[in-house]
Amino acid sequence: MKFKELKNEYPFLFPFLAVTGFLAVLALMSLLYVGRLQRTLESEVRSSLEEVARQGVKILQTQIEGDEDSLKSMATAISGYTSLNKEEMMDLLNAATKNNAFKRMAFIRPNGYAVFNDGSVMDASSQPAFVQAMQGKAALSQRRKDSTDGKEIIVQAVPVFKDGEVKGVLASTRSIASYTDILSVYSFGGQGYNVIVRSNGDKVINANHETAIENFTNIFADRDNLTWHTQEDVSKMKEDMRAGRTGSLLFTTRKGGRMYASYVPVGINDWYMVSLVPEKVLLVKTARLVWLTLAFMAAGLGLIALLLYYILAVQKSNRFALERATYEDPITGLPNWNKMQQVMASLLKANPQQAYAFVTLDVDRFKIISNIYGPGSGDELLKHISQILSSHIKEGEEFSRMETDRFQLLLKYQDEQSLRNRLELINEEIVSTPGKKTPSLRLLLSFGVYLIKDKQMPVEEMVNRSFLARRSVKYSVEAVAFFNEDMLAQANLEKRLENDMEGAFSRGEFKLMLMPVRDLESGRIVRAAARVLWRHPALGDLHGHTFRPIFERNGFARRIDMFVVEELFKLIKTLRARGRQEGPFSVTLSPLHIYNPYFAAALKKLADSYQVNPADLELDLSQNSLEHNIAGLIDLGTRLQKEGFVIGVSRFGEGLSAIQFLAKVKAQWLKVQVVAVPDSQDLERMKQMFDSFKYLASALGAELEFDGVTTSKQAEFLKQNGIRFVSGSLWGDPLPAEEFLKSL
């Protein structure tokens, strides 16, 4: 039968075949598209799952590093009195355990004898964490059982150094349950969760989730609760974990069904963060597409547009959900730091001629706001700041909240002064409009500005430079600082000094120096103030103003203070043996000692060991340190006086008022920093101020001393105004102890 005859006999045959063929092709194309879409969604799920695992790693690392920092600070604090008896050590450990929410804490002597805060003791000499800490390294144990209650814990330990040697180990324990709570941040609408295993598959921390793998001991060996789809998958996962690589795969659990898993190294011990999400998260999305595609095939061409629209809508919805989880700040609802980095790259590339500045905004003392104003006040404040920043951001600019109380801004500018004015305006608007939960709060903000010169510079470098600028005005009345190369050089120097300080201490590079204090009336040297000189083998002699601020920030100043005090005790003992009575000697203490309730007793014990009368040593407390904790400073001064030490107040007249302190603690010396000799029109006012200082000192029964005399004009001016005791570089630099004694 010819084609024409067939067409005439069956007029609907060819249209039917054409439509059928078209629908078949369309069905095939639809199925291929759905398959490709499913693979794309699977890839996005795996990528997002890996990011969730990395976020879990950051959370865990932050907790463990925070615990380690707390332990190191405590170890530094107790380094001066490791010989405390059991009861004294228990008191110290109990206070630290409560402050840091540890389960238990212990001090372990070098022989392995461990004293716990609850009074129990044990032999820890064979414990791996103890062995590693005795080698001078911080340690974190694997999962183990607590000997007191049989519950599973993880032990963290740090060495306790004294004079550069390990004199013991400070250890703490946390229950596995507390780490489980830390990781209980579920993803994908609460269907995803995290577990931690060792690289050999052994369980470290399981999730508290309804679909979590039950009671597994090794993720590779558990045949009752999970099934690997292929041996190649499990072999690859084992190989990746041995090599420290990331990866993902699909397996089946008894409770959760088919699960996607992404594994990322934690960077602690040989731990891996494994993030899991049910396959149904993907199947729920793709199932709708399959059914709608079938309905589209049945309904014909009229539904093509609707189906395509739906597919695009689902894609957009899925992409939006994934982007929201990855790129949105959960507190403010604005783009987070991940999103800002992408926007920054686009803006800098699209505007090569536009001058941009990268700005870091930090809220000083943000952590105490919740303690003062109650729960929710911190989040309200962050939203308040975000709203104001948003109102100031122009087209072609961006900002985000980077972490906790830090905001990052990418701003356009014409010149430095106009940018400074703009930031000061933002600062004033933020601090002058308190929130509902913080009506009496007066914020203190600091802005660090890096003017971008090289738009190809890695964003981490821009962040670092803005941080350095911000740090220069933190806790300052100045709100805005611009980065300069000197800041980078100073940061590199500080990092080097921090890296060198432990070794320098053990090698004896820190030297005691004495600054003479003179009586202007007689010209005699009447006493001396201790200074510290660091004889750095590469950088030469470094004076205290170079390294002391660094040591105050990292806590090393406490060790330096103990070194200076002990050196002075040695000197006083030597002088007494020679029949000489020079003194007294003074040393300025770090405000960090206010957090150690045993510091005064430890100093008295050290004085007794050298057979030195505590009254021969004057301990100066800087008035600026009142900003840290006035109650703590009063308590410290009172304890030191009870032990017989003489108290002085250095930098008197600066910082916060010392009235409360002077009312509680009898200071025997008030030390004022010298200023420039005034012009003739201010001369009378300066004399009146001197009279006030002298009257106050006399009323308190204290002597008055002026530090920092650099010119003979200053010395003569002080003498004419009745000031007797002075010190400063006018008479030379601080001297080593023996040279100082020769100069008397």
C-alpha positions in Angstrom: 0.0 0.0 0.0 1.4 3.3 -1.1 2.0 6.2 1.4 -0.8 8.3 0.0 -3.3 5.5 0.1 -2.3 4.7 3.6 -2.7 8.3 4.6 -6.2 8.5 3.0 -7.3 5.3 4.6 -6.0 6.1 8.1 -6.1 9.9 8.3 -5.3 10.0 12.0 -2.5 7.5 11.8 0.4 9.8 10.9 -0.7 12.6 13.4 -1.0 9.9 16.0 2.5 8.6 15.2 3.9 12.1 15.1 2.4 13.0 18.4 3.4 9.7 19.9 7.0 10.1 18.6 7.1 13.6 19.9 5.9 12.5 23.3 8.3 9.6 23.3 11.2 11.9 22.5 9.9 14.4 25.0 9.5 11.6 27.6 13.1 10.5 26.9 14.4 14.0 27.1 12.4 14.6 30.3 13.8 11.4 31.9 17.3 12.4 30.9 16.7 15.8 32.3 15.3 14.5 35.6 18.3 12.2 35.8 20.7 15.0 35.2 18.8 17.2 37.7 19.0 14.5 40.3 22.7 14.2 39.8 23.0 18.0 40.1 21.0 18.1 43.3 23.0 15.2 44.6 26.2 17.1 43.9 24.8 20.2 45.6 23.7 18.1 48.6 27.2 16.6 48.9 28.8 20.0 48.6 26.6 21.5 51.2 27.0 18.4 53.4 30.8 18.9 53.3 30.3 22.6 54.3 28.1 21.5 57.2 30.9 19.0 58.3 33.5 21.8 58.1 31.2 24.1 60.2 31.0 21.2 62.7 34.8 21.0 62.8 35.0 24.7 63.5 32.6 24.4 66.4 34.4 21.5 67.9 37.8 23.1 67.4 36.6 26.3 69.0 35.4 24.4 72.1 38.6 22.3 72.4 40.9 25.3 71.8 39.0 27.4 74.3 39.4 24.6 76.9 43.1 24.4 76.1 43.5 28.2 76.4 41.7 28.0 79.8 44.0 25.2 80.9 47.1 27.0 79.8 46.1 30.1 81.6 45.4 28.1 84.7 48.8 26.3 84.3 50.6 29.6 84.1 48.7 30.8 87.2 49.7 27.7 89.3 53.2 27.5 88.0 54.5 29.5 91.0 53.0 27.2 93.6 53.0 23.6 92.3 54.0 22.5 95.7 50.6 23.2 97.3 49.3 20.5 99.5 46.3 18.4 98.5 43.7 20.6 100.2 45.1 23.8 98.7 45.3 22.2 95.3 41.7 20.9 95.6 40.5 24.5 96.4 42.3 25.9 93.3 41.0 23.1 91.0 37.5 23.4 92.3 37.4 27.1 91.4 38.8 26.5 88.0 36.4 23.5 87.3 33.4 25.7 88.2 34.5 28.6 86.1 35.1 26.5 83.0 32.3 24.0 83.4 34.6 21.0 83.3 33.5 17.7 84.7 36.6 17.3 86.8 40.2 18.7 87.0 43.4 17.3 88.3 47.0 18.4 88.9 49.4 15.6 88.1 52.9 15.6 89.5 55.8 14.4 87.3 55.7 11.0 88.9 52.1 10.6 87.7 50.5 11.2 91.1 47.2 12.9 90.2 45.1 15.0 92.7 41.5 15.7 91.5 39.3 18.6 92.5 37.0 16.2 94.3 39.8 14.8 96.5 40.3 11.6 94.6 43.8 10.5 93.6 45.1 8.1 91.0 48.3 7.0 89.2 48.2 8.7 85.8 51.8 7.9 84.8 50.7 5.5 82.0 48.0 7.7 80.6 48.9 8.9 77.0 47.7 12.5 77.6 49.9 12.8 80.7 52.9 11.4 78.9 52.5 13.8 76.0 51.9 16.8 78.3 55.1 15.9 80.3 56.9 16.3 77.0 55.8 19.9 76.9 52.9 19.5 74.5 49.1 20.0 75.0 47.3 16.7 74.7 43.7 15.5 74.0 42.9 11.9 74.8 40.7 9.4 72.8 37.3 8.3 74.2 37.7 6.6 77.6 35.7 5.7 80.7 35.7 7.9 83.8 37.0 5.9 86.8 34.4 7.5 89.1 31.1 6.8 87.4 32.0 4.7 84.3 30.7 7.3 81.9 32.6 8.1 78.8 34.9 11.2 78.8 37.7 12.9 76.9 40.7 14.1 78.8 42.6 17.3 77.9 46.0 18.1 79.4 48.6 20.8 79.3 52.1 21.1 80.8 52.8 23.3 83.8 56.1 25.1 83.2 58.3 26.7 85.8 61.7 28.1 84.9 61.4 26.6 81.5 60.8 23.0 82.8 57.7 20.9 83.0 56.8 20.7 86.7 53.6 18.8 86.3 50.4 18.5 84.2 47.1 20.2 84.5 44.2 18.1 83.2 40.5 18.4 82.7 37.7 16.1 81.7 34.6 16.6 79.7 31.8 14.1 79.3 31.1 12.8 75.8 27.6 14.1 76.3 28.8 17.7 76.5 30.6 17.3 73.1 27.4 15.7 71.8 25.5 18.8 72.8 28.1 21.0 71.1 27.6 19.2 67.8 23.8 19.1 68.1 23.3 21.6 65.3 21.2 19.8 62.8 21.2 20.5 59.1 18.8 20.1 56.3 15.7 20.9 58.3 16.8 18.8 61.3 17.3 15.6 59.2 21.1 15.9 59.1 23.5 15.3 61.9 27.2 14.9 62.7 29.3 12.2 64.3 33.0 12.0 65.0 35.1 8.9 64.4 38.8 8.1 64.3 40.6 7.5 61.0 40.3 3.8 61.7 36.6 4.1 62.0 36.3 3.9 65.9 33.5 5.9 67.4 34.6 9.1 69.3 31.3 11.0 69.6 27.9 9.9 68.4 25.0 12.2 67.6 21.9 12.6 69.7 19.5 12.2 66.8 16.5 10.0 66.2 18.1 8.4 63.1 21.7 8.2 64.4 23.6 5.0 64.0 22.9 3.0 67.2 25.6 1.8 69.5 28.3 1.4 66.9 31.9 1.0 67.9 33.5 1.2 64.5 31.8 2.6 61.5 33.6 0.2 59.1 33.0 -2.9 61.2 29.3 -2.4 62.3 27.4 -4.8 60.1 24.2 -4.8 62.2 23.4 -1.1 61.9 24.8 -0.1 58.5 25.5 -1.5 55.1 28.1 -0.3 52.5 26.8 -0.3 49.0 30.1 -1.3 47.5 33.4 -2.5 48.8 35.0 0.2 46.7 33.2 2.8 48.7 34.4 1.6 52.1 37.9 1.0 50.8 38.1 4.6 49.4 36.8 6.0 52.7 39.4 4.1 54.7 42.2 5.2 52.3 41.0 8.8 52.4 41.0 8.8 56.2 44.4 7.3 56.4 45.7 10.0 54.0 43.8 12.9 55.7 41.6 13.6 52.7 37.9 14.6 52.5 35.3 12.7 50.6 31.6 11.6 50.4 29.7 8.4 49.7 26.3 6.7 50.1 25.4 3.9 52.6 22.4 2.4 54.4 21.7 2.5 58.1 19.1 0.4 60.0 17.3 3.4 61.4 17.9 6.2 58.8 17.8 4.2 55.6 20.0 5.3 52.7 22.3 8.1 53.8 24.7 10.5 52.2 27.8 11.1 54.2 30.6 13.6 53.9 33.8 13.2 56.0 36.3 15.9 56.8 39.4 15.7 59.0 39.1 17.6 62.3 42.8 18.4 62.7 42.8 17.0 66.3 44.2 13.6 67.0 43.2 11.4 64.1 39.5 12.4 64.3 37.1 12.8 61.4 33.8 14.8 61.3 31.2 12.7 59.4 28.1 14.7 58.4 25.1 12.6 57.3 21.7 13.3 55.7 19.0 10.9 54.5 18.8 10.3 50.7 15.1 11.1 51.0 16.1 14.8 51.3 17.0 14.5 47.6 14.3 11.9 46.7 11.5 14.1 48.0 12.6 16.9 45.6 13.1 14.7 42.6 9.9 12.5 43.2 7.7 15.5 42.5 9.5 16.2 39.3 9.1 12.6 38.1 5.4 12.5 38.7 4.8 15.9 37.2 6.8 14.8 34.1 4.6 11.8 33.7 1.5 13.9 34.1 3.0 16.3 31.5 3.5 13.4 29.1 -0.1 12.3 29.4 -1.6 15.8 29.2 0.4 16.8 26.1 1.9 19.9 24.8 -0.4 22.2 26.8 1.4 21.3 30.0 5.0 21.8 28.7 5.2 25.4 29.8 3.7 24.6 33.2 6.2 21.8 33.7 9.2 23.8 32.7 8.0 26.6 35.0 7.6 24.2 37.9 11.1 22.7 37.3 12.7 26.1 37.3 10.8 27.1 40.4 11.9 23.9 42.2 15.5 24.5 41.1 15.3 28.0 42.3 13.7 27.0 45.6 16.3 24.3 46.2 19.2 26.6 45.3 17.7 29.3 47.6 17.4 26.9 50.5 21.0 25.7 50.0 22.3 29.3 49.6 20.4 30.4 52.7 22.0 27.7 54.8 25.4 28.6 53.5 25.3 32.3 52.9 22.8 33.8 55.4 23.6 35.1 58.9 21.2 33.2 61.3 20.9 36.1 63.7 20.5 39.2 61.5 19.2 37.5 58.4 21.7 39.4 56.3 24.4 38.0 54.0 27.1 36.3 56.1 30.9 36.4 55.6 30.9 33.5 53.0 28.5 35.5 50.8 30.3 38.8 51.3 33.6 37.2 50.1 31.8 36.3 46.8 30.3 39.8 46.5 33.6 41.4 47.3 35.4 39.5 44.5 32.7 40.6 42.0 32.6 44.3 43.1 36.4 44.7 43.0 36.7 43.0 39.6 33.8 45.0 38.1 35.0 48.4 39.4 38.8 48.5 38.7 38.9 52.3 38.9 36.9 52.7 42.1 38.8 53.2 45.3 37.6 50.7 48.0 38.3 50.3 51.7 37.9 47.1 53.7 36.7 47.9 57.3 36.4 45.8 60.4 34.0 46.9 63.1 34.3 45.4 66.6 32.2 45.9 69.7 34.5 46.2 72.6 33.6 44.1 75.7 30.6 42.5 73.8 30.8 39.3 75.9 29.8 41.0 79.1 26.6 42.5 77.6 24.5 39.3 78.0 25.8 39.0 81.6 24.6 42.5 82.4 21.4 42.9 80.4 20.2 39.3 80.3 19.6 36.7 77.5 18.8 38.0 74.1 20.4 41.4 74.6 23.5 40.4 72.6 21.4 39.3 69.6 19.3 42.4 69.8 22.4 44.5 69.8 23.8 42.7 66.7 20.5 43.3 64.9 20.5 46.9 65.9 24.0 47.4 64.5 23.1 45.5 61.3 20.1 47.7 60.7 22.1 50.9 61.0 24.9 49.6 58.8 22.4 48.6 56.2 21.0 52.1 56.1 24.5 53.5 55.4 25.5 51.0 52.7 25.4 52.4 49.1 25.1 50.7 45.8 28.4 48.9 44.9 29.2 48.3 48.7 28.6 45.3 51.0 28.8 44.4 54.7 28.3 41.2 56.8 28.7 39.9 60.3 31.9 37.8 60.3 31.8 36.3 63.8 30.2 37.1 67.2 30.6 40.9 67.5 32.6 41.6 64.4 31.3 43.2 61.2 33.1 43.5 57.9 32.4 46.4 55.4 33.5 47.0 51.8 33.1 50.7 51.3 33.8 53.1 48.4 35.7 56.3 49.2 37.1 59.4 47.7 39.7 60.4 50.3 40.8 59.2 53.7 39.2 62.1 55.6 35.8 61.8 54.1 35.9 58.0 54.9 36.9 58.8 58.5 34.0 61.2 58.8 31.6 58.7 57.4 32.7 56.0 59.9 32.6 58.4 62.8 29.0 59.2 61.8 28.1 55.5 61.7 29.8 55.1 65.1 27.9 57.9 66.7 24.5 56.7 65.3 25.1 53.2 66.7 26.3 54.2 70.2 23.6 56.9 70.6 20.6 54.8 69.9 20.4 52.0 72.6 18.2 49.0 72.1 15.1 48.1 74.1 17.0 45.5 76.2 20.0 47.7 76.7 18.6 51.2 77.4 21.6 52.4 79.5 24.3 50.8 77.4 27.0 53.1 76.1 28.8 51.1 73.4 32.5 51.4 72.6 33.2 50.6 69.0 36.5 50.3 67.1 36.9 50.5 63.3 40.0 49.2 61.5 40.4 50.4 57.9 42.5 49.0 55.1 42.6 51.1 52.0 42.8 48.5 49.2 45.7 49.1 46.9 46.0 45.7 45.3 42.5 44.3 44.4 44.1 40.9 43.7 45.3 40.6 47.3 43.8 37.5 49.1 40.9 38.6 51.3 42.6 37.0 54.3 45.3 39.6 54.0 42.8 42.4 53.8 41.1 41.1 57.0 44.4 40.8 58.8 45.4 44.4 57.9 42.0 45.8 59.0 42.3 43.8 62.3 45.8 45.3 63.0 44.4 48.8 62.5 41.3 48.0 64.7 43.5 46.7 67.4 45.4 50.0 67.7 42.2 51.8 68.9 40.5 49.0 70.8 39.3 50.3 74.2 40.3 53.7 73.0 38.4 57.0 72.8 39.5 57.0 69.2 37.0 55.0 67.1 38.7 54.8 63.7 42.3 53.7 62.7 43.8 53.3 59.3 46.3 50.5 58.5 49.9 51.4 57.8 52.9 49.2 57.2 54.3 49.9 60.6 51.4 48.0 62.1 52.3 44.9 60.0 55.9 45.2 61.0 54.8 45.5 64.6 52.5 42.5 64.3 55.3 40.4 62.8 57.6 41.5 65.6 54.9 40.6 68.2 54.4 37.2 66.7 58.2 36.6 66.7 58.5 37.7 70.3 55.6 35.4 71.3 57.3 32.5 69.5 60.6 33.3 71.2 59.4 34.1 74.7 59.4 30.5 76.2 62.8 29.7 74.8 64.1 33.1 75.9 63.0 32.4 79.5 64.6 29.0 79.6 67.8 30.4 78.1 68.0 33.2 80.7 67.7 36.1 78.2 65.6 38.1 80.5 67.7 40.3 82.8 66.8 42.3 85.9 67.7 46.0 85.6 67.3 48.7 88.3 66.2 52.3 87.7 67.6 54.6 90.4 65.2 56.9 92.3 66.9 60.1 93.5 66.3 62.6 96.2 66.5 66.0 94.5 67.4 67.7 97.7 70.5 65.6 98.5 71.2 64.2 95.1 71.5 60.7 96.6 70.0 57.5 95.3 67.4 56.4 97.8 65.8 53.4 96.2 65.4 51.6 92.9 62.6 50.4 90.6 62.9 47.0 88.9 62.9 46.8 85.1 63.3 43.9 82.7 65.6 43.8 79.7 65.4 41.1 77.1 68.7 40.4 75.6 67.4 39.0 72.3 70.2 37.2 70.3 68.9 38.5 67.0 67.0 41.7 67.8 69.4 43.1 70.4 68.3 44.6 73.8 64.5 45.0 74.1 63.0 47.1 76.9 59.8 46.4 78.6 57.7 48.8 76.6 58.4 46.6 73.5 57.3 43.2 74.9 55.3 43.9 78.1 52.0 44.7 76.3 52.3 41.4 74.4 52.9 39.5 77.6 49.9 41.2 79.3 47.7 39.9 76.5 48.9 36.3 76.5 49.4 35.9 80.2 53.2 35.5 80.1 53.5 38.8 82.2 52.7 36.7 85.3 55.8 34.5 84.8 58.0 37.6 84.2 56.7 39.2 87.4 57.6 36.1 89.4 61.1 36.1 87.8 61.6 39.8 88.7 60.4 39.3 92.3 62.6 36.3 92.8 65.6 38.1 91.4 65.0 41.0 93.8 64.7 38.6 96.7 68.1 37.1 95.7 69.6 40.6 95.5 68.2 41.6 98.9 69.5 38.5 100.5 73.0 39.1 99.0 73.0 42.7 100.2 72.0 41.6 103.7 74.8 39.0 103.7 77.2 41.8 102.8 75.9 43.9 105.6 74.3 46.5 103.3 70.8 48.0 103.7 70.1 49.6 100.3 66.5 49.7 99.3 63.7 49.3 99.3 63.2 47.9 95.8 60.0 48.2 93.8 58.4 46.2 91.0 55.2 47.0 89.1 52.8 44.0 88.9 50.6 42.9 86.1 46.8 43.3 86.8 46.4 39.7 85.8 47.4 38.6 89.3 44.0 39.8 90.6 42.6 36.5 89.2 44.9 34.3 91.3 43.7 34.2 95.0 46.9 32.5 96.1 49.3 35.0 94.6 50.0 37.0 97.8 50.6 33.8 99.8 52.9 32.5 97.1 55.0 35.7 97.2 55.2 35.5 101.0 56.3 31.8 100.7 59.0 32.8 98.2 60.2 35.7 100.4 60.5 33.2 103.3 62.5 30.8 101.2 65.1 33.6 100.7 64.8 34.8 104.3 63.7 38.3 103.1 61.5 40.6 105.0 58.5 41.4 102.7 58.7 45.0 103.8 61.9 45.3 101.8 60.0 44.9 98.6 57.5 47.5 97.3 54.8 46.1 94.9 53.4 48.8 92.6 49.8 48.4 91.3 49.2 50.5 88.2 46.2 52.8 88.5 45.3 52.0 84.9 44.8 48.4 86.0 41.8 49.6 87.9 39.9 49.3 84.7 40.2 45.5 84.8 38.5 44.9 88.2 38.5 47.4 91.0 37.2 44.9 93.6 39.8 42.4 92.5 42.6 45.0 92.8 41.5 46.0 96.3 41.5 42.4 97.3 44.9 41.8 95.9 46.4 44.9 97.6 44.8 43.9 100.9 46.2 40.4 100.7 49.7 41.6 99.9 49.7 44.1 102.8 48.6 41.4 105.2 51.6 39.4 104.1 53.8 42.4 104.9 54.6 43.8 101.5 54.7 47.6 100.8 52.1 48.8 98.3 52.6 51.6 95.8 50.4 53.1 93.1 52.1 53.8 89.8 50.9 56.2 87.1 48.8 58.0 89.7 46.4 60.5 88.3 45.7 58.5 85.1 42.9 56.2 84.1 40.0 55.6 86.5 39.7 57.1 89.9 41.8 55.4 92.6 39.6 56.7 95.5 38.1 53.3 96.2 41.5 51.6 96.2 43.2 54.2 98.4 40.3 54.1 100.9 40.8 50.4 101.3 44.6 49.8 100.8 47.3 51.9 102.5 49.6 52.8 99.7 53.1 54.1 100.8 54.1 55.5 97.5 52.1 57.5 94.9 54.0 57.6 91.5 53.1 60.3 88.9 54.3 60.3 85.3 56.2 63.5 84.4 54.7 65.8 81.8 56.3 68.6 79.8 57.2 71.8 81.6 54.2 74.1 81.0 54.3 77.4 79.3 54.3 80.5 81.5 50.5 81.0 81.2 49.9 77.4 82.6 52.7 77.6 85.2 50.5 78.6 88.1 47.9 75.9 87.4 50.6 73.2 87.3 52.0 74.4 90.7 48.5 74.1 92.1 48.2 70.6 90.8 51.6 69.7 92.4 50.4 71.2 95.7 47.2 69.0 95.4 49.3 65.9 94.8 51.6 66.7 97.8 48.6 67.4 100.0 46.9 64.1 99.0 50.1 62.1 99.5 50.7 63.7 102.9 47.1 63.1 104.0 47.4 59.4 103.0 50.8 59.1 104.7 52.4 58.3 101.4 55.5 59.5 99.6 55.3 61.1 96.2 57.5 60.2 93.3 57.7 61.5 89.8 58.8 59.1 87.0 60.0 59.7 83.5 62.3 62.7 84.0 64.2 63.2 80.8 65.5 66.8 80.9 67.3 68.9 83.5 64.6 71.5 83.0 62.0 69.0 84.2 64.2 68.1 87.2 64.7 71.8 88.1 61.0 72.5 87.7 60.1 69.6 90.0 62.7 70.7 92.6 61.4 74.2 92.6 57.9 72.9 93.4 58.9 70.8 96.3 59.1 67.4 94.6 61.9 65.4 96.2 61.9 61.9 94.7 62.3 61.4 91.0 63.6 58.9 88.4 64.1 58.9 84.7 66.6 58.6 81.8 68.1 62.0 82.6 70.5 60.1 84.9 71.0 57.2 82.5 69.3 53.9 81.5 68.4 51.2 84.1 71.5 49.4 85.3 72.2 45.7 86.0 72.1 45.0 89.7 75.9 44.9 90.3 76.4 48.2 88.4 73.6 49.8 90.3 75.2 48.8 93.6 78.5 50.3 92.5 76.8 53.6 91.6 75.6 54.1 95.2 
